[in-house]
Amino acid sequence: MEEENQQVNWGEDSSIDEEGEVNWKESPSHSDEEEGGAQEAEEDEGANPYFMEGGKGESSEDEDDGKRVIRTAKEKRFQEMKKAIAKLSAAMKNNDWRLIEIEWDGVLKVSTKGPGKVFPKFYVSFLLELDNKINEMTKETLKAMKAKKAHFYNRMKLHWKKFLKEDKETEDKIAQYKANPDAYEDKSELPDEPEEKKEEPAGEEKKEDWTPEKIEKKIKELLKERGTKHYVTGQVHSHIKTFRLFLSLTPDLARQLAYRFLIVNALFDTNQGATHLVINTWKKIYNELVIILDALFENPHLKLVENVEESAAENTVCGHLLFSVERLHDEYIRSLQNIDPQTPDYLQRLAHENDMLILLQYTSKYYETLRATTPNDPRTINSIAELSARQLDYLYYKHEAKGGGVEVVTLDQHNVEEVEEEVKEVEVKEAESLEEEGEGKEEPKEEEIIAELISPRKLPPPVTNLRETVSQLANLGNKHSENLLLKRRVMLQHVYHLALHDQYGAARDMLLMAHLPEQIHKAQVNEQILYNRVMVQLGMAAFRAGKIEDANACLQDIIQAGKDKAKELLAQGITRYQGEKNIEQEKQERSRQIPYHMHINLDLIEFVLLVCGMLLEIPVIAQMRFRETKRKVLSNFKKSYDFYNDRQFFTGPPESTKEAVIVAAKGLERGDWRSCRDTLRGLEIWRLIPNHLVVFEKITSLMQEQGLRTYLFTFAQHYDTIHISHLAKMFELEENTAHALVSNMMMSAELQASFDQLSGAIVIEAPEVSPLQHLALNFAEKANVLLENAEVVDQRSAHGRWVDQQGQGQRMGQKQQYPRGAVQISGGQGKPSNKPGEKPFVRKKQPKRPNNK
């Protein structure tokens, strides 16, 4: 991975290091350094006007004036030890215990590389410094450290103790140096700056003269190796070095951009068998694409083509810009899917989201310039639609900030702190387990050189109006794209964004006009996942708007099968069902997962559905208690409610959100809407809802209305008359609102009553039956059903024969056989068929024969 750790810097002069990497010095612009490189190539004698000679582009640092220094093995060993100690010292200054642990393994490896053990003074003094650094840590300082940092400190401390325990000689040397540093001597010690022993003229390496024909031939050979079984990671890096060498040798800008596309493809090939690209490699690809776009903007005469045959023309660049940008986007999403969201690495990776959005906008701007020159090119129009859809992937789920811009996406810091506290709790147990095992598990070393992202020269303007931007991108995708799947996805993302910003009516109408609910079962899995997310946001928007029935209808299918099934439907987690999924299916499901920062809180969905079920089901439960009429159950809230009331002998105070909603429902069933309001008000989950105070006021008004209906269903039979002002005062409603509710109940035949216009009272006309009468009616109905069943049983004979109304007898369990083409004749044994109004013939029962036995 050494090639990936090297950084490309643009400048006027260039040099090629030992590994073939091109190092560019700083320069104010790309075009200046390209023109300067071309002029230098022309001034060299014997230089080709199209390509420079292979030796001219190399740095003078590789020559070293024809001389080299010969050192002994012990001198080289000490030099390597000093380099490793310098890296470890830098990590100690930064208190980076994770890096200290990694670099300590490097120091051990270098110190034991040669034959025998050596203890130079600089090495022993450093070991003493490291020992003091580890032992000076106090308990108070350790508690103040972050959980991850304390974790790596404990690991390093265990490794250090194990090292001193196994290597007594090193421990004695440290004690000897600590007692008297000035008197410490070691025969193997060498001076810090070794002297030159011998000088020899270094033989000049044979340098190949690269001509345009040789370069083209070499590139074709390298491209043929792609996709073969011998195309391994090491070979990919050698290809990258070769492409960078060719990049430094050509002064033609079009050829340089073509070679940069080859470098981008080779960098993508380094991801062989891994879940996602290494972040440093991803940054290098990003920088290459930005450089390509800058050059295309500054040189509009260059034409971007995708076919090799078309690239033979002058000022043409062969490369797949749209494909490279889309693949970079896919690799970024894949990295978010595979990084643990509870670690700082996820936050660092999430910070690149804005950079990826800028690159998409920059690429879209380039294709818009091409569209201005060739307005009827279908490839350009389709590319703009594709890039608009990709930009929507980063914008549709975000909330609008106060100024109209994009809200910054961050993880819940409260959850991160909880995880850190949990890590601190298990710190002692983990340290004990590491001590018992004797060694900790080594972690992979990170790349030393991290590439920095390059900003485009012409930065696109920031998003100032998020709703308008999302609407424009959705319109571009729907209007210019020829892909039906992309159009559906863009439309669903637009609906999601509208529902997220409380535009429930517009989002619902847009979804229904597209007829997606009738066709979604034929769609692909990714589209079905997005549709489920849209339905959840529609339900949440309906709840915030006070439309309880709509919210219940949208959320019920998602959450009714449980949270595990909801995770699968929303692609927010993987659930395993024994015998249903194989390894390949699980791998595909994992690739469809939504990144963590885009998840919808399942606890919030369940809470909203429970509140909707409470407001819908409690009046129905009260109405059906002493009535014969049966109504369809509107939600699965009744199951939880019955389980809590009937199957639990002792019900203590609520311990969860679900139990709190059920306790509130019991108060609402009694008509006590105030206790219901107070119980729900104390839940912390309300803070997860935007504008939760306004939403709670709407839900409270619905509690009052449903509490009035429930009270009348339950206690109306105990009243002859009740004044409407009394009901309005009891439930803190306006008299007009209470009058409207009671009128609707009368019109729908839910309440048998009438209004007295003079007194303003409700006169209960036909009181309902009492509970005892209700039970008696149910008993009579069931007895009638039992009697009818008994009459059917009496028609069967005692010997397994039955007699029908026509007198035809047959064994039970046998089918009556008729000849083919024959017509079944009614009547029995030759008797004519019955006339209208005549009783049917019934065969009389034969007396039983006596049983002689």
Protein Blocks (a to p, Z undefined) as FASTA:
>chain_A
ZZmmpccdddfbdcddfkopacddddfbfklmmmmmmmmmmmpghiafkbccfklmpcfk
lnnnopacdddfklmmmmmmmmmmmmmmmmmmnopaklmmmmmmmmmmmmmmpgcjdddf
klmmmmmmmmmmmmmpcfklmmmpcfklmmmmmmmmmmmmmmmmmmmmlmmmmmmmmmmm
mlpccfkbccfbdcdfbdcdddddddddddfklmmmmmmmmmmmgopaklcfklmmmmmm
mmmmmmmmpmbfklmmmmmmmmmmmmmmmmghiabdcfklmmmmmmmmmmmmmmmmmmmm
bccdfbfklmmpghiacddfklmmmmmmmmmmmmmmmpcfkbfklmmmmmmmmmmmmmmm
mmmmmmmmmmmmmmmlmklmmmmmmmmmmmmmmmmmpccdfkopacdddddfklmmmmmm
mmmmmmmmmmmmmmmnopacddddddfbdcdddddfbdcdddfblmlmmmmmmmmmmmmp
cbfklmmmmmmmmmmmmmmnopaklmmmmmmmnommmmmmmmcfklmmmmmmmmmmmmmm
mmmnopaklmmmmmmmmmmnojklmmmmnopaccddehkacfklmmmmmmmpccfklpcc
fklmmmmmmmmmmmmmmmmmmmmmmccbdcddfbfklmmmmmmmmmpmbdcddfbfklmm
mmmmmmmmnopaklmmmmmmmpmklmmpghklmmmmmmmmmmmmmmmmmmmmmmmmmpfb
dcfklmmmmnopafklmmmmmmmmmmnopagcdddfknopacdfbdcddfklmmmmmmmm
mmmmmmmmmmmmmmpcfkopacdfkopacdehiacdddehiacdedeehiacddehiacd
ddddddddddfZZ
